[in-house]
Amino acid sequence: MQLNRDNSISFESFALASFDNLDKNQSYALVGSGKDKSGFHGTTIQAVIPKPSEKNEKLNTASDDYIQDIDSKPNNFIGEPSEIQSNKFQELKLDDFHETELEKEHWNTFETKLISYGFMKDCVQEKHIVIPGLKTYLSYSHKTTEPSTFLSVAVLNDPVDSKETVVKTLNILHDRFQIGQHLQHLVVVGDGKSYDHLIILKSEYGRALDWVLPYPRDWHILKNVLPIFIKIFYDAGIKELAGIYHHGATLKVLTECTKFSVTHRFLCHVWKAMLRCQIEAYKRQEGVTDWRQEVDSVLQNVLSSCDHTPEYSEKCAGDILDVELWKSVLLQKSNLETLLESVCSNFSQWRFQNSATSATFKFLDTFIHIDFMAYLGLYIGIRSRNWN
């Protein structure tokens, strides 16, 4: 099935499309049992409006009234494979990966915010104030991120991880977006095997698919990076830490790389713990006091302006879990980060000095401030839609 032609897509708004598997096992199926029951296993194709407020006013929303059946084989818009195959990756140069000045600026700001988060967590913990995790801390602001809108383009009764299905998908997208007339390029997002097929087809069809810009799903980039972290840092303390979590269940997940969400949360916890350990060591060695007094003054003002009741349960004895309180703390985030700018700079110099004298310190410092910091950069970039 496909959206009716009358429900035209706004070519000014859409420059992104994706396709994915659509699996639906029917509980009432007569054939098979359990997970093997008969159901629908097909492919869904979506178009994305990154910012709906900027879309064309004439764009209609998708509804059942605009759904119609299409032939199993749409018109062939992309032609046949080229006799001359090409590999675009061979044309890449080192200069293609240089950071722009804007990217450097955003990265430095992001890095400073993460280090400030570590110092803030340390300060508020001494006041028994429990603030949320890194994602909430970075995203909390007065601004609201406008959610994207997805429109269904087509649903195919074909398996997604098939070269023939990908060709059919590209022909449908070529038709729906009127490539060459209203749009010259289209970012096509696929994951796993689907992305592999896109790359292979780009090579086989040559210039006929110049309009296709393949992009792997963001979460799959993160998912593929995690096993690398496990491989490198497994014997550097990861194994021992994972063995403590959930009676060893987390360790089993890490060694098998079976659950992205579990591995992601665990490594984020490890990163935060290691950063906090560095901060504790810095405080002991440097004996810093000035910035602590300024930060404590801000936190004390927040505490005095809010009604709060400490928790008296055994697990959280003395901690303040009041939501309004940590919201008040986050409202002071910019002020606190400004106070922490100088200490973050001194902290970086302290790290460089210790890295020069200790190979172990340098190894772990690389994980905290380079390797996993880059991972967090992509993770937060996805969440905040900030690709700089």
Backbone torsions as a table, in degrees:
resi	resn	phi	psi	omega
1	MET	NA	158.4	-176.7
2	GLN	-151.6	152.6	176.1
3	LEU	-61.7	139.3	178.7
4	ASN	-60.3	145.9	-177.2
5	ARG	-59.7	-29.2	-178.6
6	ASP	-66.4	-26.0	178.8
7	ASN	-85.8	70.0	-170.5
8	SER	-68.0	145.8	177.4
9	ILE	-85.0	139.1	177.0
10	SER	-75.4	110.8	-176.1
11	PHE	-72.7	-17.4	177.7
12	GLU	-76.7	-23.9	-175.8
13	SER	-98.5	-34.8	-173.2
14	PHE	-93.6	123.9	171.5
15	ALA	-137.6	13.3	-174.1
16	LEU	-140.8	133.3	175.9
17	ALA	-139.8	154.6	179.2
18	SER	-142.5	158.4	174.2
19	PHE	-139.4	147.3	-173.6
20	ASP	-153.2	169.1	178.4
21	ASN	-75.8	147.8	176.2
22	LEU	-126.6	103.8	-176.5
23	ASP	-113.5	127.8	178.2
24	LYS	-139.4	103.6	175.7
25	ASN	-82.9	129.4	-177.8
26	GLN	-89.0	123.4	-178.1
27	SER	-67.8	-22.6	-177.3
28	TYR	-97.5	8.6	-177.7
29	ALA	-61.8	143.7	-178.1
30	LEU	-86.3	-21.6	-175.9
31	VAL	-101.3	133.8	176.1
32	GLY	82.5	-179.2	-179.8
33	SER	-148.1	154.1	178.4
34	GLY	60.1	-131.5	-178.5
35	LYS	-70.5	-16.0	-176.1
36	ASP	-90.0	6.1	179.6
37	LYS	-64.4	150.7	-179.6
38	SER	-63.0	145.1	178.8
39	GLY	-166.6	-164.3	-179.8
40	PHE	-105.5	127.1	178.2
41	HIS	-129.4	95.5	-175.2
42	GLY	-133.6	-156.0	-177.0
43	THR	-128.6	134.7	175.8
44	THR	-113.7	137.6	-180.0
45	ILE	-116.5	128.6	-178.1
46	GLN	-122.9	153.0	168.7
47	ALA	-114.3	150.6	-172.5
48	VAL	-123.4	134.7	168.6
49	ILE	-105.8	104.1	-178.4
50	PRO	-57.5	-41.0	179.4
51	LYS	-131.2	95.9	-176.3
52	PRO	-56.7	-29.1	-178.2
53	SER	-65.9	-18.4	-178.2
54	GLU	-102.0	7.0	-176.5
55	LYS	-75.7	165.6	176.9
56	ASN	-67.2	133.7	-176.8
57	GLU	-65.5	-19.6	-178.1
58	LYS	-83.1	-4.8	-177.3
59	LEU	-70.8	125.0	176.2
60	ASN	-89.8	151.0	177.0
61	THR	-83.3	155.7	-178.9
62	ALA	-72.1	138.4	176.5
63	SER	-151.0	169.5	-177.9
64	ASP	-62.1	-24.9	-178.9
65	ASP	-65.9	-19.9	-175.1
66	TYR	-105.5	13.7	-179.8
67	ILE	-98.5	133.4	177.2
68	GLN	-144.0	157.9	178.7
69	ASP	-73.5	147.3	174.1
70	ILE	-125.8	160.7	178.3
71	ASP	-63.7	155.9	179.2
72	SER	-64.4	-22.7	178.4
73	LYS	-124.1	106.2	176.7
74	PRO	-69.5	169.6	178.2
75	ASN	-57.1	144.8	-179.4
76	ASN	-87.0	97.5	-178.1
77	PHE	-90.9	-21.2	-173.5
78	ILE	-98.0	-5.5	176.0
79	GLY	77.5	-155.1	-177.6
80	GLU	-107.7	161.3	178.4
81	PRO	-55.5	144.0	-179.0
82	SER	-78.0	147.1	176.1
83	GLU	-69.9	-25.9	178.6
84	ILE	-104.0	105.1	-179.7
85	GLN	-85.8	150.2	-177.6
86	SER	-132.1	155.2	175.9
87	ASN	-126.5	103.4	-176.4
88	LYS	-63.0	-26.9	-177.4
89	PHE	-66.3	-25.3	179.3
90	GLN	-67.5	-20.4	-177.9
91	GLU	-88.4	-5.7	-178.9
92	LEU	-69.9	141.8	176.7
93	LYS	-121.4	162.9	179.3
94	LEU	-59.8	-32.1	-180.0
95	ASP	-62.7	-24.8	-179.4
96	ASP	-67.0	-16.4	-175.7
97	PHE	-107.3	7.7	178.2
98	HIS	-71.0	142.4	178.4
99	GLU	-77.2	142.6	173.1
100	THR	-79.8	166.0	178.7
101	GLU	-62.5	-36.6	178.9
102	LEU	-66.1	-40.6	178.4
103	GLU	-64.4	-40.8	177.8
104	LYS	-62.1	-42.1	-179.4
105	GLU	-62.8	-45.8	-179.5
106	HIS	-66.8	-38.0	179.8
107	TRP	-65.6	-44.1	179.4
108	ASN	-61.6	-39.6	177.4
109	THR	-64.4	-44.1	179.6
110	PHE	-62.1	-45.3	-179.5
111	GLU	-61.8	-42.7	178.9
112	THR	-64.0	-39.7	179.4
113	LYS	-63.2	-39.1	-179.6
114	LEU	-67.3	-41.5	178.2
115	ILE	-67.6	-39.7	176.8
116	SER	-60.9	-37.7	177.6
117	TYR	-59.3	-43.1	178.7
118	GLY	-61.9	-43.6	178.3
119	PHE	-66.7	-39.2	179.4
120	MET	-65.1	-42.8	177.7
121	LYS	-58.2	-39.4	179.8
122	ASP	-65.5	-43.1	-177.8
123	CYS	-68.9	-46.5	-175.8
124	VAL	-71.4	-27.1	178.3
125	GLN	-64.1	-36.4	177.9
126	GLU	-66.1	-24.5	176.7
127	LYS	-91.3	4.2	-178.1
128	HIS	61.5	28.9	175.5
129	ILE	-95.8	124.4	-179.9
130	VAL	-98.4	111.0	176.4
131	ILE	-103.6	157.3	-175.3
132	PRO	-69.8	-177.5	-175.5
133	GLY	-73.2	-177.3	-173.2
134	LEU	-60.6	-42.7	-177.1
135	LYS	-60.3	-46.4	179.9
136	THR	-66.8	-40.3	-179.3
137	TYR	-60.5	-46.4	-177.2
138	LEU	-72.5	-31.5	-174.8
139	SER	-88.4	-16.6	-175.2
140	TYR	-71.1	119.9	178.1
141	SER	-161.7	180.0	178.6
142	HIS	-80.2	-14.3	-178.4
143	LYS	-88.7	150.5	177.3
144	THR	-113.0	126.1	178.1
145	THR	-77.5	124.2	-178.5
146	GLU	-72.9	123.4	-179.3
147	PRO	-71.2	149.3	177.8
148	SER	-74.3	161.8	175.9
149	THR	-117.9	137.6	179.4
150	PHE	-113.3	136.3	175.1
151	LEU	-120.5	135.9	178.5
152	SER	-75.5	129.6	177.5
153	VAL	-96.4	-45.0	-178.6
154	ALA	-163.2	155.5	172.0
155	VAL	-126.0	121.6	-175.5
156	LEU	-108.1	142.3	176.1
157	ASN	-88.8	55.2	-178.5
158	ASP	-140.8	146.7	177.8
159	PRO	-66.9	140.3	-173.7
160	VAL	-71.3	-34.8	-176.2
161	ASP	-84.6	53.3	-178.5
162	SER	-135.5	136.9	-179.7
163	LYS	-61.6	-39.8	-179.7
164	GLU	-64.2	-37.9	179.0
165	THR	-66.2	-39.1	179.6
166	VAL	-65.5	-40.5	177.1
167	VAL	-61.9	-44.5	178.7
168	LYS	-62.1	-41.2	178.9
169	THR	-60.7	-44.2	-179.4
170	LEU	-65.4	-36.8	177.4
171	ASN	-65.8	-39.5	177.8
172	ILE	-65.0	-44.1	179.7
173	LEU	-64.5	-38.9	178.2
174	HIS	-59.6	-41.5	-179.0
175	ASP	-71.9	-48.2	-174.4
176	ARG	-67.7	-35.3	-179.7
177	PHE	-93.7	-1.8	-179.6
178	GLN	48.5	60.0	-179.4
179	ILE	-60.2	136.3	-179.2
180	GLY	91.2	-17.2	178.5
181	GLN	-108.0	-56.1	-178.6
182	HIS	-108.8	-15.7	-176.4
183	LEU	-146.1	136.6	-177.4
184	GLN	-98.3	-30.6	-178.3
185	HIS	-137.9	151.1	178.5
186	LEU	-139.3	124.9	174.1
187	VAL	-76.3	120.6	-178.9
188	VAL	-113.4	118.7	-174.5
189	VAL	-100.5	128.2	175.2
190	GLY	-139.0	164.3	178.9
191	ASP	-126.1	155.5	175.2
192	GLY	54.8	-124.0	-177.0
193	LYS	-65.1	-32.7	-179.9
194	SER	-61.1	-42.4	179.0
195	TYR	-65.8	-39.5	177.0
196	ASP	-58.5	-43.4	178.7
197	HIS	-62.3	-39.9	179.1
198	LEU	-59.8	-44.7	-179.3
199	ILE	-64.9	-42.9	179.8
200	ILE	-64.2	-43.4	-180.0
201	LEU	-65.0	-37.0	176.6
202	LYS	-59.0	-38.4	179.4
203	SER	-71.5	-41.3	-175.9
204	GLU	-72.2	-39.7	-174.5
205	TYR	-90.7	-11.6	175.9
206	GLY	59.6	-130.5	-174.1
207	ARG	-64.8	-21.8	-179.8
208	ALA	-62.3	-23.3	179.6
209	LEU	-114.5	26.5	176.0
210	ASP	-61.8	-25.2	-178.8
211	TRP	-74.7	-15.9	-178.6
212	VAL	-88.8	123.4	175.6
213	LEU	-112.6	93.3	-176.8
214	PRO	-66.4	142.7	177.5
215	TYR	-145.2	127.6	178.1
216	PRO	-73.7	148.4	179.5
217	ARG	-60.0	139.3	-176.8
218	ASP	-56.0	-44.7	-176.7
219	TRP	-66.1	-29.2	178.6
220	HIS	-73.8	-29.5	173.2
221	ILE	-62.4	-47.3	178.7
222	LEU	-61.6	-44.0	-178.1
223	LYS	-61.5	-37.9	-178.8
224	ASN	-75.9	-22.3	179.6
225	VAL	-79.7	-34.7	-174.3
226	LEU	-55.3	-45.2	178.7
227	PRO	-59.2	-28.1	178.3
228	ILE	-67.2	-42.4	176.9
229	PHE	-60.8	-43.4	-179.3
230	ILE	-62.1	-42.9	-177.7
231	LYS	-63.1	-41.4	-175.7
232	ILE	-77.2	-42.8	-170.4
233	PHE	-104.9	5.8	-176.2
234	TYR	-58.3	-47.3	-177.8
235	ASP	-89.4	8.1	179.0
236	ALA	-103.3	21.2	177.1
237	GLY	122.1	-18.2	-179.6
238	ILE	-60.8	-42.7	-177.2
239	LYS	-60.5	-45.3	-178.5
240	GLU	-66.5	-41.0	179.8
241	LEU	-66.2	-43.2	-178.4
242	ALA	-64.9	-31.0	179.3
243	GLY	-64.5	-22.7	-179.9
244	ILE	-80.5	-30.2	-175.1
245	TYR	-72.3	128.6	170.6
246	HIS	47.6	46.3	175.2
247	HIS	55.4	35.7	176.3
248	GLY	90.2	-4.5	-178.4
249	ALA	-65.5	-36.3	179.4
250	THR	-65.4	-38.9	178.9
251	LEU	-60.5	-40.5	179.1
252	LYS	-63.4	-41.1	178.8
253	VAL	-64.4	-41.3	-178.6
254	LEU	-64.8	-44.0	-177.1
255	THR	-68.7	-28.4	-179.3
256	GLU	-97.1	-11.6	-177.8
257	CYS	50.2	50.5	-173.6
258	THR	-98.0	-29.2	-175.6
259	LYS	-126.3	112.0	-178.7
260	PHE	-61.1	-46.6	-174.3
261	SER	-61.1	-40.4	-179.8
262	VAL	-67.1	-47.2	-180.0
263	THR	-62.8	-41.5	179.8
264	HIS	-61.2	-49.9	-178.5
265	ARG	-63.8	-41.2	-178.3
266	PHE	-62.5	-48.5	-178.4
267	LEU	-67.5	-31.9	174.5
268	CYS	-64.4	-40.3	176.7
269	HIS	-64.4	-41.9	179.0
270	VAL	-62.2	-44.7	179.8
271	TRP	-59.5	-47.1	-179.0
272	LYS	-63.3	-40.5	-179.7
273	ALA	-65.2	-41.5	-179.8
274	MET	-67.9	-38.5	176.7
275	LEU	-63.5	-42.1	179.4
276	ARG	-64.8	-36.5	177.4
277	CYS	-64.5	-41.6	176.4
278	GLN	-60.8	-43.3	-179.0
279	ILE	-63.9	-40.6	177.7
280	GLU	-62.1	-43.2	179.2
281	ALA	-64.9	-38.7	178.5
282	TYR	-63.7	-43.4	-179.4
283	LYS	-63.3	-41.1	-179.4
284	ARG	-67.1	-39.5	-175.1
285	GLN	-78.6	-38.0	-174.6
286	GLU	-89.9	-23.3	-179.6
287	GLY	61.0	41.5	-176.5
288	VAL	-73.0	140.7	-178.3
289	THR	-136.8	-35.9	-173.0
290	ASP	-59.0	-51.5	-177.3
291	TRP	-66.2	-30.0	178.6
292	ARG	-64.8	-40.2	-179.8
293	GLN	-63.9	-40.1	-180.0
294	GLU	-68.1	-44.3	179.2
295	VAL	-65.6	-43.6	178.9
296	ASP	-59.9	-35.1	179.5
297	SER	-64.1	-42.9	178.3
298	VAL	-64.4	-45.7	-179.1
299	LEU	-64.3	-37.6	179.8
300	GLN	-65.5	-37.8	176.6
301	ASN	-64.1	-38.6	177.9
302	VAL	-64.9	-45.0	-179.3
303	LEU	-62.4	-40.7	-177.2
304	SER	-72.6	-19.7	-178.4
305	SER	-93.3	-3.4	-176.8
306	CYS	-121.9	145.6	170.5
307	ASP	-85.1	123.1	-178.2
308	HIS	-143.9	148.4	-179.8
309	THR	-125.6	119.8	178.4
310	PRO	-61.8	149.5	177.1
311	GLU	-78.9	139.0	-177.7
312	TYR	-114.5	7.4	176.1
313	SER	-69.0	156.6	-175.2
314	GLU	-59.5	-38.4	-175.4
315	LYS	-72.2	-35.4	-175.0
316	CYS	-120.0	32.4	-175.1
317	ALA	-54.9	124.5	177.1
318	GLY	86.0	-13.8	-178.9
319	ASP	-77.3	147.0	178.2
320	ILE	-103.2	111.4	-174.9
321	LEU	-103.3	11.5	-175.6
322	ASP	-64.3	125.3	-176.5
323	VAL	-64.6	-42.4	-178.8
324	GLU	-62.7	-31.6	-179.5
325	LEU	-67.2	-49.0	-178.2
326	TRP	-70.8	-23.4	171.6
327	LYS	-65.0	-39.9	178.2
328	SER	-65.0	-36.5	177.0
329	VAL	-64.8	-43.5	-178.6
330	LEU	-67.9	-26.4	175.4
331	LEU	-65.8	-23.4	178.2
332	GLN	-93.9	10.7	-173.8
333	LYS	-56.9	-48.9	-178.6
334	SER	-61.3	-41.7	179.4
335	ASN	-62.9	-44.1	-179.3
336	LEU	-67.2	-40.1	179.4
337	GLU	-64.2	-35.4	176.8
338	THR	-64.6	-41.8	178.5
339	LEU	-64.7	-27.8	-175.3
340	LEU	-92.3	-1.8	-177.1
341	GLU	-58.0	-47.1	-177.3
342	SER	-67.7	-39.7	-179.1
343	VAL	-69.3	-32.6	176.8
344	CYS	-64.6	-38.4	178.2
345	SER	-66.0	-44.8	178.0
346	ASN	-65.6	-36.3	178.5
347	PHE	-62.5	-41.3	178.9
348	SER	-63.9	-42.3	177.8
349	GLN	-63.2	-39.9	177.7
350	TRP	-62.2	-40.5	178.3
351	ARG	-63.1	-46.1	-178.8
352	PHE	-61.3	-39.9	179.2
353	GLN	-64.8	-43.3	179.9
354	ASN	-71.2	-33.3	177.8
355	SER	-65.8	-31.5	-179.1
356	ALA	-72.7	-22.1	-176.2
357	THR	-108.4	-12.7	-177.1
358	SER	-135.8	118.6	179.4
359	ALA	-67.1	-36.4	179.2
360	THR	-65.6	-45.4	178.7
361	PHE	-60.5	-42.9	-178.9
362	LYS	-63.9	-40.0	-179.7
363	PHE	-61.6	-47.8	-178.9
364	LEU	-73.8	-33.8	177.7
365	ASP	-63.8	-35.3	177.7
366	THR	-63.5	-39.9	177.1
367	PHE	-62.5	-45.7	-174.5
368	ILE	-69.7	-45.7	-167.0
369	HIS	-107.7	-6.8	179.0
370	ILE	-124.3	-65.4	-172.2
371	ASP	-65.0	-60.1	-176.8
372	PHE	-76.2	-22.5	174.8
373	MET	-62.7	-38.7	177.8
374	ALA	-66.0	-39.9	176.7
375	TYR	-60.0	-48.0	179.3
376	LEU	-63.3	-32.9	178.2
377	GLY	-60.6	-44.2	178.2
378	LEU	-68.9	-41.2	179.9
379	TYR	-58.9	-48.5	-179.9
380	ILE	-72.2	-32.3	176.2
381	GLY	-60.2	-40.3	177.0
382	ILE	-63.3	-46.3	-176.5
383	ARG	-67.6	-37.9	-173.6
384	SER	-99.8	-5.9	-178.0
385	ARG	59.5	36.4	177.8
386	ASN	-111.7	94.6	-174.6
387	TRP	-83.8	1.8	172.6
388	ASN	-80.7	NA	NA
